[in-house]
Amino acid sequence: MGICMKTTIDITDSLLMEAKKVMARESTTLRALVEESLRETLSRHRAGSTFKLRRAAFRGKGLQPEFRGAQWDSIRAAAYDGHGG
């Protein structure tokens, strides 16, 4: 288990009441609950926040006929035509 250090924390009454319910339901201690929560939080911070791009695919038939085989510059120019850029 390692060396233990005693410390004091201030938490809201409502959070403590929720913790007590979990402690009773899971037959655990506040110490174990706090340690588990800290480990999970620290693990997420170590891993860093990974960005996940949402799926943005849609059903379609590809590019419109006038853009098939076109260079990106001409597609971009058409997209911004009349909109600046």
BELDAUR-V829279 format. One line per field, one symbol per residue. ss: DSSP state (@ for helix, = for strand, . for the rest). phi: phi as a letter, one per 40 degrees, with the letter a starting at -180 (. if undefined). burial: I if it has 16 or more other C-alpha atoms within 10 Angstrom, else O. A space follows every 50 residues. Layout:
BEGIN
ss->???
phi->???
burial->???
END
This chain:
BEGIN
ss->............@@@@@@@@@@@@@@...@@@@@@@@@@@@@@@@@@... ..............@@@....@@@@@@@@@.....
phi->.gcbbcabbbbcdcccccccccdccbfbbcdccccccccccccccccgcc cbcccbcacabgccdcbcgccddcccccccdgbgg
burial->OOOOOOOOOOOOOOOOOOIIOOIOOOOOOOOOIOOOOOOOOOOOOOOOOO OOOOOOOOOOOOOOOOOOOOOOOOIOOOOOOOOOO
END
